[in-house]
């Protein structure tokens, strides 16, 4: 991530200095180039911030970078990503595991059911109207959406995919973002109400993509140890 700082010794209009890497910024600090009031900025900041308030955060990021470097140099060389995309059957297996986990979570949330008007299986009869059933549908949809979004964003896959060694990745290889995870989960949840027809695309597509993979531009890969 690129960093910038204000060099007050330069003329007006030429004081913005950068972009610099995290390590370069720390190097400048060690050389005494910054004082606590030196203004710095990076993408994500609402405005310029004093170096004195940013330095602790920067040092933490440096430690994280060191950990990532160790992982890349010591751990990743022992792991390779298969060139083959996750098969339809592997994805189906992950779907079944996730369905069981979601049912368990649904049961754990039973104390909240009455508050949201959620009906149990025994309470749903042929006479149950759409208005009565809607809170249950919305509750289940929200549960599935949150579950998929959280795990795909933070762990590159749901618990079912993790158990089977699968990983959701973006087409460009960049880290998963919340917007991509939300979009993918939203489309997946929407398709589930149409007999999961969009999921069947994985059985015919060369890259084993479902409709939500097409929309979010993601792929599901099979991780294998070298």
N, C-alpha and C positions, 0 to 999 in steps of 0.2 A: 504494500500500500504506500502511495506517494505522500510525502510530508513536505510542508513549506514553512518558512519562517520569515519574519520581517527583520531586515537588517537596517536599523535606524541610522547607521553611519552613511548610507547611500542617499542620493537625492530623491526627492519626492517622485513617485511614479516608477522608481526602479528598486524599491526596497523589498519587494516580494522575491524570495530566494528559494529555488527548488525546480523540479521535484527532487527529493532525497529519499533514500531508503531508511528503514528503521535503524539499521546499523550505522549508517552515516550520521544520522541525527545524534545517536549516542556518542559517536566519535567526536562530533562538534562540541557536545556538552563536556566531554572529558578534557578537551582542549581549552575550555573556558570561553567558548564562543557565545554561550547563552547566559543570561541573568534570569532570575525568577520572573521578571516582567516581560521578557522577550515573547512576542506573540507568535504562536504556531497554529497550523491548521492542516487538516487532512480530510478526505472525503468522509462524510458522516457527521462532521461537526456543524452545528448551526452557525457558528461564527468563530473568529479567532480567539484562542485561549492562551493565557499566560503559561510559559514553560513550567513554572513552579507547580502548577496544578496538574500538568500533563505528564511530567517526568515519571511519577510512580507508575502510571498506566503504561508508559512506554517501556519501562524496565520489565513489567510483567509480560508484555508482548514479546520482549526479547527472550525471556525465559521460555515462553511457549514456542518460539521459533527454534530455540536450541533443542527442545523436545522433539519437534517435527523433524529436525535435521537428523537426530539420532534414529528416529523411526525410519526415515528415508534411507539412511546409510546402513543400519543394522538389521531392520526387520523386513522392509519391503523387498530387498533383494532375495529373500527366501519365499516370497509369495508372487505368484503371477496370475494375471487375469486371463481366463480362457478366451480364445478368439471366438468360441461358440457362444451364441446367446442362450439364455435360459430357455429350456424347452417348454412347450405348452403344458406337459404333464408335471414338470417341476413347479411351474407357476400355479397349476391347479392344486398341487399338494400344499403349497404355501397358503393358497386361498382357504383351503380346508382347515389348516392349523389356525389361521387368523380368525376364521369363523368360530372355532371352539373357544379361542381366547376371548373374543368379543362377547360370546354368550356368558362366559364366566364373569367378565366385567359387568355385563348387564345385570346379572344376579347380585353382584356386590353392591350395585347402585339401587337395589330394591328400596331402601329407605327414602329415596328421592322420587320414586314412582308416583306416589299419591300426590306429591306437591306439583308435579308436572302433568298429572292426569294420565299417566301411562297405564295401559291395561296389561294384565298378565295373559298368558295363552289361554288359561281357563276362562277368563272373562270375555274373550272374543268369541262371538257366536255369529251365525248367519244373519241374525237380526241387528248386529252392531252396525250403526250407520257411519258414513264417512266422517262426519263431524266428531263422533266419539273416538274414531280410530286415528284421526289426524295427529293428536298429541303424541301417540305412540310412534307413529311413522317419523315425526320430526325428531323425537328423542333418539331413536335408533339411527337416523341419518346423521345427526350431530355427533353421536358417539363414534360412528364409523369414520366420519370426516376428520374428527380430532385425532383419532387413533392413527389413521394412515398419514395425516399431515405431520404429526409429531415425530413418528419413527422414520419416515422417509427423509425429513429434513435433518434430523440429528444423527441417524444411524444408517442412512442410505438404504433403508428397507424396513418393512414391518417385522414383527417377531417371527412370523411364519417364514419369511424370506431369509432372515438371519439364520434360522434353524436349518434351512436347506442350503445355506451357502450362496444365496443370491444377493445381488446388490442393484439398486436403482441408480443410474447415472445419467447425467445430462449429455446430450449429443456432442457438445463442444468440450467435454471433459472438465468443465469448471465445477466448483463446489455447488452443491444443491442449495437453492435459495427458498425462502418461505413462499414467495410468489409462485415458483414452479411447483413446490409441494402442494400448495393450496389448489392450484389449477388442476393438477393431476388427480388429487383426491376428490375434488368437486365433480369432475367428469366421471370418475370411477363410481362415485356414489349415485350420480344421476343415471348411469347405465344400469346399475343394479336393479332399478325399478322397471327396467325393460327386459327382464329375463336374461340379463347379462350377455346380450347379443354382442356387444362391443368387445367382450373378453374373447369371444371365439375367433377374432381376427388373428390372435397369436398362433392359432393352429395352421394358418395359411400364409402369414407374412414371412418373408425370408429372414427378417431380424426378430421374429417372434414378438412383434409389437401388438398391443391392444389399442383400442381407440384412444384411451387416455394417454398412452405413450405417444401416439401420433399428435395429439393436441398439445401436450406438454413438451414434446420433442425429447423424450427420454428413452432409455433402453434398460433392459434387465439382463445383467450378466451373471454367469456362473463363476464364482471365485474358487480357485484351486491352488493348493500348495504346490510349489515347484518340486 
